[in-house]
Amino acid sequence: MLAGMIGMGGNGDAVIDPVDRVLATAEAIKPLLAGLGPEVQGAILAELVSIWLRGHIEVGASKHGVARRHILKLWADTVLQLTELGG
């Protein structure tokens, strides 16, 4: 599931499995979110997703709104699938 969302970057980190990196980073973040309540957790995640989404569009791209909606839909579909897997 996660493997479909992530690609190998050109930053020399090919030795580390990207799925392992995702899971380890998520585990490291969990204590930061613990006990904050769903509203604050959701707001933090929304801020992080907005930063991530902005980074996927080139400045001056003519159809950036359409591309952002498409990328966000793919991400939301992945989140829903992960939720079902973890349920």
NUFIGU-426720 format. One line per field, with one value per residue: residue in one letter; x, y, z of N, C-alpha, C, O in turn. Coordinates in nm, 2 decimals, m for minus. Layout:
// residues N
residu <- (A,...);
n.c1 <- (X,...);
n.c2 <- (Y,...);
n.c3 <- (Z,...);
ca.c1 <- (X,...);
ca.c2 <- (Y,...);
ca.c3 <- (Z,...);
c.c1 <- (X,...);
c.c2 <- (Y,...);
c.c3 <- (Z,...);
o.c1 <- (X,...);
o.c2 <- (Y,...);
o.c3 <- (Z,...);
END
This chain:
// residues 87
residu <- (M,L,A,G,M,I,G,M,G,G,N,G,D,A,V,I,D,P,V,D,R,V,L,A,T,A,E,A,I,K,P,L,L,A,G,L,G,P,E,V,Q,G,A,I,L,A,E,L,V,S,I,W,L,R,G,H,I,E,V,G,A,S,K,H,G,V,A,R,R,H,I,L,K,L,W,A,D,T,V,L,Q,L,T,E,L,G,G);
n.c1 <- (0.08,0.17,0.40,0.32,0.27,0.51,0.83,1.16,1.39,1.64,1.84,2.04,1.96,1.89,1.96,1.80,1.49,1.21,0.95,0.99,1.11,0.90,0.72,0.88,0.91,0.65,0.60,0.77,0.65,0.41,0.42,0.42,0.17,0.01,m0.25,m0.34,m0.59,m0.86,m0.93,m0.71,m0.51,m0.60,m0.59,m0.31,m0.23,m0.36,m0.22,0.03,m0.02,m0.10,0.13,0.29,0.13,0.15,0.41,0.42,0.36,0.46,0.58,0.38,0.25,m0.01,m0.25,m0.27,m0.45,m0.62,m0.44,m0.35,m0.59,m0.62,m0.39,m0.44,m0.67,m0.57,m0.40,m0.59,m0.75,m0.55,m0.52,m0.77,m0.77,m0.56,m0.67,m0.88,m0.73,m0.60,m0.80);
n.c2 <- (m0.12,0.14,0.15,0.22,0.49,0.61,0.71,0.64,0.88,1.11,1.14,0.98,0.79,0.53,0.29,0.26,0.12,0.27,0.23,0.13,0.36,0.54,0.42,0.42,0.69,0.77,0.64,0.78,1.03,0.99,1.02,1.29,1.37,1.24,1.25,1.51,1.54,1.49,1.71,1.90,1.72,1.67,1.92,1.97,1.77,1.85,2.09,1.99,1.83,2.02,2.17,1.97,1.92,2.17,2.15,1.99,2.11,2.30,2.63,2.86,2.68,2.61,2.46,2.41,2.39,2.18,1.97,1.96,1.88,1.63,1.49,1.52,1.36,1.11,1.07,1.08,0.86,0.66,0.69,0.62,0.35,0.25,0.29,0.11,m0.13,m0.13,m0.15);
n.c3 <- (0.00,0.10,m0.05,m0.31,m0.29,m0.25,m0.38,m0.49,m0.40,m0.53,m0.34,m0.24,m0.05,m0.10,0.02,0.25,0.30,0.16,0.26,0.52,0.62,0.62,0.80,1.03,1.07,1.11,1.35,1.52,1.52,1.65,1.94,1.96,1.88,2.06,2.30,2.24,2.14,1.90,1.74,1.74,1.66,1.40,1.29,1.29,1.12,0.88,0.83,0.78,0.55,0.38,0.34,0.22,m0.01,m0.15,m0.22,m0.45,m0.68,m0.95,m0.96,m1.12,m1.27,m1.50,m1.45,m1.18,m0.97,m1.05,m1.06,m0.80,m0.67,m0.78,m0.68,m0.41,m0.39,m0.46,m0.24,m0.02,m0.09,m0.04,0.24,0.33,0.25,0.40,0.65,0.65,0.64,0.88,1.05);
ca.c1 <- (0.00,0.26,0.50,0.26,0.27,0.65,0.93,1.30,1.45,1.78,1.92,2.14,1.91,1.84,1.99,1.69,1.36,1.12,0.83,1.05,1.13,0.77,0.67,0.96,0.89,0.52,0.61,0.84,0.56,0.30,0.42,0.40,0.03,m0.06,m0.31,m0.38,m0.73,m0.87,m0.93,m0.57,m0.43,m0.65,m0.54,m0.17,m0.21,m0.40,m0.11,0.14,m0.06,m0.10,0.28,0.33,0.06,0.21,0.54,0.40,0.32,0.56,0.54,0.34,0.17,m0.14,m0.36,m0.22,m0.57,m0.67,m0.34,m0.36,m0.71,m0.59,m0.29,m0.51,m0.76,m0.49,m0.36,m0.71,m0.78,m0.46,m0.55,m0.89,m0.73,m0.48,m0.76,m0.94,m0.63,m0.56,m0.93);
ca.c2 <- (0.00,0.26,0.15,0.28,0.63,0.67,0.67,0.66,1.01,1.11,1.19,0.88,0.71,0.40,0.18,0.25,0.09,0.38,0.20,0.13,0.50,0.60,0.36,0.46,0.83,0.78,0.60,0.89,1.14,0.95,1.08,1.44,1.39,1.17,1.33,1.64,1.54,1.48,1.84,1.95,1.63,1.69,2.05,1.95,1.69,1.93,2.18,1.91,1.79,2.14,2.19,1.86,1.94,2.28,2.12,1.91,2.19,2.39,2.77,2.91,2.58,2.67,2.39,2.36,2.35,2.05,1.87,1.94,1.80,1.49,1.44,1.50,1.25,0.98,1.06,1.05,0.72,0.58,0.70,0.53,0.21,0.22,0.28,m0.02,m0.23,m0.12,m0.16);
ca.c3 <- (0.00,0.11,m0.16,m0.42,m0.26,m0.23,m0.48,m0.45,m0.43,m0.57,m0.23,m0.19,0.06,m0.16,0.11,0.34,0.24,0.19,0.35,0.65,0.66,0.64,0.92,1.15,1.10,1.17,1.49,1.59,1.53,1.73,2.07,1.95,1.87,2.17,2.40,2.19,2.10,1.75,1.66,1.73,1.57,1.26,1.24,1.26,1.00,0.77,0.81,0.72,0.42,0.29,0.30,0.12,m0.14,m0.21,m0.28,m0.56,m0.80,m1.00,m0.97,m1.26,m1.35,m1.53,m1.40,m1.05,m0.89,m1.09,m1.02,m0.65,m0.63,m0.82,m0.59,m0.28,m0.40,m0.45,m0.10,0.06,m0.11,0.03,0.38,0.35,0.24,0.52,0.77,0.64,0.67,1.02,1.13);
c.c1 <- (0.09,0.36,0.45,0.26,0.41,0.74,1.06,1.35,1.59,1.88,2.02,2.09,1.85,1.86,1.87,1.56,1.27,1.00,0.88,1.07,1.00,0.71,0.74,0.93,0.75,0.52,0.68,0.75,0.45,0.30,0.39,0.25,m0.05,m0.12,m0.36,m0.53,m0.74,m0.88,m0.79,m0.49,m0.47,m0.59,m0.39,m0.15,m0.26,m0.29,0.00,0.10,m0.06,0.04,0.32,0.26,0.12,0.34,0.53,0.37,0.42,0.50,0.50,0.27,0.03,m0.26,m0.33,m0.34,m0.62,m0.57,m0.34,m0.48,m0.69,m0.50,m0.36,m0.60,m0.69,m0.44,m0.48,m0.75,m0.68,m0.48,m0.67,m0.85,m0.65,m0.56,m0.83,m0.85,m0.60,m0.68,m0.95);
c.c2 <- (0.13,0.26,0.22,0.44,0.69,0.62,0.70,0.80,1.00,1.16,1.09,0.79,0.58,0.28,0.15,0.22,0.21,0.35,0.19,0.27,0.57,0.55,0.41,0.61,0.85,0.74,0.71,1.01,1.11,1.02,1.23,1.47,1.33,1.27,1.47,1.65,1.54,1.61,1.90,1.86,1.65,1.82,2.04,1.87,1.77,2.03,2.11,1.87,1.91,2.18,2.09,1.89,2.06,2.25,2.03,1.98,2.29,2.53,2.80,2.80,2.62,2.59,2.33,2.32,2.21,1.94,1.85,1.86,1.65,1.42,1.42,1.38,1.12,0.96,1.02,0.90,0.62,0.58,0.61,0.39,0.17,0.21,0.15,m0.14,m0.24,m0.15,m0.29);
c.c3 <- (0.00,m0.01,m0.28,m0.41,m0.27,m0.34,m0.43,m0.49,m0.48,m0.47,m0.17,m0.08,0.01,m0.07,0.21,0.26,0.27,0.27,0.49,0.71,0.70,0.78,1.04,1.18,1.16,1.32,1.58,1.61,1.63,1.87,2.07,1.94,1.98,2.27,2.36,2.15,1.95,1.68,1.64,1.64,1.42,1.20,1.21,1.13,0.87,0.73,0.73,0.57,0.33,0.25,0.20,m0.01,m0.22,m0.28,m0.41,m0.69,m0.83,m1.00,m1.11,m1.33,m1.37,m1.48,m1.26,m0.96,m0.92,m1.05,m0.87,m0.61,m0.67,m0.72,m0.45,m0.28,m0.39,m0.30,m0.01,0.04,m0.04,0.18,0.41,0.35,0.36,0.65,0.77,0.68,0.81,1.11,1.20);
o.c1 <- (0.08,0.39,0.53,0.26,0.42,0.73,1.08,1.34,1.65,1.98,2.07,2.17,1.76,1.79,1.85,1.53,1.25,0.96,0.80,1.04,0.99,0.67,0.68,0.92,0.73,0.46,0.64,0.76,0.39,0.20,0.34,0.20,m0.17,m0.05,m0.41,m0.58,m0.66,m0.83,m0.76,m0.42,m0.39,m0.56,m0.34,m0.07,m0.19,m0.27,0.05,0.19,m0.03,0.06,0.38,0.33,0.13,0.37,0.64,0.35,0.47,0.38,0.58,0.23,m0.04,m0.37,m0.36,m0.32,m0.65,m0.61,m0.33,m0.47,m0.73,m0.52,m0.33,m0.61,m0.73,m0.45,m0.46,m0.79,m0.72,m0.47,m0.66,m0.90,m0.66,m0.54,m0.85,m0.89,m0.58,m0.67,m1.05);
o.c2 <- (0.21,0.37,0.28,0.51,0.81,0.51,0.76,0.83,0.89,1.22,1.12,0.73,0.52,0.18,0.04,0.30,0.24,0.44,0.24,0.30,0.64,0.63,0.44,0.65,0.93,0.81,0.73,1.08,1.21,1.07,1.28,1.57,1.37,1.36,1.55,1.76,1.59,1.61,1.94,1.90,1.66,1.83,2.10,1.91,1.75,2.05,2.16,1.88,1.90,2.22,2.13,1.87,2.05,2.30,2.01,1.92,2.37,2.55,2.78,2.82,2.67,2.65,2.22,2.23,2.13,1.84,1.74,1.78,1.57,1.31,1.32,1.31,1.03,0.85,0.93,0.84,0.52,0.47,0.54,0.31,0.05,0.12,0.09,m0.23,m0.35,m0.17,m0.31);
o.c3 <- (m0.09,m0.05,m0.36,m0.51,m0.29,m0.39,m0.32,m0.61,m0.46,m0.50,m0.06,m0.01,0.08,m0.08,0.25,0.17,0.38,0.35,0.58,0.82,0.80,0.86,1.15,1.29,1.25,1.40,1.69,1.71,1.69,1.92,2.17,1.98,2.00,2.31,2.44,2.14,1.88,1.56,1.53,1.55,1.34,1.09,1.11,1.05,0.77,0.62,0.63,0.48,0.21,0.13,0.10,m0.11,m0.34,m0.38,m0.47,m0.79,m0.74,m1.03,m1.20,m1.45,m1.28,m1.45,m1.23,m0.88,m0.83,m1.00,m0.83,m0.52,m0.59,m0.67,m0.39,m0.18,m0.32,m0.25,0.08,0.13,0.01,0.24,0.51,0.43,0.41,0.73,0.87,0.74,0.87,1.23,1.27);
END
